[in-house]
Amino acid sequence: LQNIENVDTPFLWVDLDRMEENIASLSAYFRDRKLNWRPHTKGIKIPEISKMALEAGASGITCAKLSEAEIMAASGINDILIANQVVGTSKIERLCILAEKIKVIVAVDDYGIAVQMTNAAKLKHVSIGVLVEVNVGMDRAGVDPGFKTLDLCKRIISFEGLNFEGLMAWEGHAAGLTNSAQKKETITVSLNSLIETVNMFEQEKIQLNIISGAGSATYHISTGFN
């Protein structure tokens, strides 16, 4: 790289061969386990890299917030999960505009927000995919596992303009644990609460198209619960 001192920051500088190897390795990992891989773009923020993951077999991408999803959609990516709650009239209106253009799924953990979404979706004549977030121990967002999750989902299923897809959980409180035994135990407790909740849906014969979870710091353990 010539004249590096003249390059404005921030800029992306990657070992392309290593990045391509990582993408291929992750794709093969999830394909071998018959799991869908939907990589998160919050650290990447580059549509071209997200497209490389899609070409390698990713089922879609994940964004942290609406504005990131809008940028990815503008680049031609048409299957996006927003893995956080979208709140506020203006953002919900933007979410509806996005849903006119692509398949979008969003996390929900509040009945009132779901009501606002269904009203906005009906006005815009769009369908918004919904994953109800289950709090499996991170205590940042989500509905308590079990009956509270089941109750919210039952109410959302009947909402016009919202397409109930399933559940999302994130065992992020285990991500930073360095003791392998403690990390495995923490993830086990978290995912067992999710599994118990999923079993309740099966007993009620409620279909879950998606059961989403895991991240870069936990997937090697979490995928063992498939």
N, C-alpha and C positions, 0 to 999 in steps of 0.2 A: 504494500500500500504506500503510494507516494504522497508526500506532503501531508502526512497525517495531522500535523499541527494546524492545518488549514481546514480540517473537517469540522463542521459545526456539530455540537452535541445537543440532545442525545442522538445516537445513530446505532443501528443494529450491525454488529460484527460477529459473525458466527463461523465456525468450522463447518463448511457445507457438507463435507463427507460424513463427519460425525453426526450432524443433524439428520441427514438422510438415513443413516444407519439406525438412529434412535427411533425415527418414525416407522421404519420397516420393522424394527424389533417389537415395538408396542403393538403395531397392527397384527403381527403374527401371534403375539401373546394372547390377545383377546379373541382372535379368530380361532385359535386352537382350543379355547375354552368355550366357544360358541356364545360369546358375549358381545354385545354391541359396544363399540368404543366411540365416545363422544368427547374428544379432547377439549379442555378448557383453554380459552385464548387470553385470559386476563394477564398472563405474563408475556404472551407473544405479541399480541396487538397488531400483527401483520397479516392481512388477508391472504397474501401469497403463500405464507407458511401454512395457514389453515387449509388452503386449497391443496397443498401437498399431502396433508393428512387425509383429506377427503379422497384424493386420488389413490391413496394407499389403502383405503378401505374403511375409513371412519364413517359412521352412520349419520353424522351431523357434527355441529360444533356447539360449544357451551360458551356463553358470555356472562360476565359479572353484572352488567348493567345494560339498560336500554340503549344508551348512546353507542356503546360498543357494538351491539347487535345491528344498529342502524348502519354503521360503517361497514360491517361485514356483509350485510344484505346489499348495500350499494355496490359492492365489489362482485356480486353475482352468487353469493352463498345463500342457499334457499331453505335450509333446515337448521334452525337455531333454538337452543334452550337458553333462556335467561334464568340463571340459577339463583336468583334473588327476587324478592318481592318488588313489584312495580306499584308505586303508591302516588296518588295525587291526580287531579283531573287532567292536567296537561300531559302528564306522562302516559296515562291510560289512553288518552286520545291518540298520542303518538304510537302507542302499542297497537291500537286498532289500524292505524295507517300502515304499520309494518305488516300486520296480519293480512292486509289486502294484497301484499306483494309476495310473501313467502309463508312457509309453514313455521309458525313460531309457537313455542311452548314456554310457559312462565311458571315460576314457583308461587304458590299461594299458601298462606297460613292464617288468614283472617277472613271471617265471613263477610264483614262489611266491605272489604276490598273486593271480594268476589261479587258482591251485589253491584258495586260500581262498575266492575268489568262487564258483567252481563248486560247491564243497561247500555253501556257505551257500545258493546259489540252488536247489540240489536239495532241501535241507531245507525251504525255503519254497515250493517249486514255482513259481518265478518265472523269467522270462527277462530277463537283463541284456544290453543291447547293449554291444559292446566295439569301441573303436578302438585299435589298437596305435600308440603314439606313436613317431615316428621322429625321432631327433636329427639335425637338418640344420644344426647349427652353433651353436646357442645354448648347448649343453652344460649345460643345467639339468635336463633329464629326457629320456627317450626311449632307444630302442634304436638302435645303429649302423645306418646304411642298408645295404641289400644282404642278404647271406645271414643275418645275425643277426636282422634283422627278419622275413625269410621263415621262418626256423626257428621263431621264437616264434609267429608266426601259424599255422603248420601245426599246432602243438601245441594252440593255443587252439581252433582250428576243431572239434576233436573233443570239446571239453568240454561236457558237458550243463549246461544252464542259462545258458550264455553264447552270445550270438548275435554272431558275428564280422561286423562291418559294414565294416571297412576300415582305412584308415590316417589318422593325424593328424600334421601337422608344423606347426611354428611358427617362422618365420624372425625371431623377436623380436630377435635381436642386430643386425638391420639397422634396427630401428624408430627408433633415436635418431640415425642417421647423417644429417648435414646436407648433405654433399657428394653431389649427385644421381648422379654417375657412380659413386662408391664404393658408394652405396646400391644402385644397380641391379646392379652387379657382385656384391655380396655376396648379394643375393637370387637372382641367376642361378646362382651356385655352389650355394647351398642347394637350390633347387628342381630343379636338374639331378640332384642326388643322390637326391631324391625320385622324379623321373621314371625314373631308372635302376632304382630299386627297384620301382616300379610295373611296369616292363617285365618284370622277373623274375616277377612275379605273373602277368602275361599269358602268359608262356612256360609257366608251370606250370598255366595255365587255372584259376587261383584268382580267383573273382569278388570285386571290390571295389565294394561299393555306395556307399561314401563315400570320397573323398579330400579331407581337410579341411586347410585352411591359411589363411594371410593374416590380417591384422588391420587396424585403422583406419589404422595408419601405413605399411602396406605393400601394401594391396590394389590400389592403382592401378597398381602394377608387377606384383605377383604374379599378378593375373588375366590378364595377357598370356601366361601359360604354359598356359592352358586348352587 
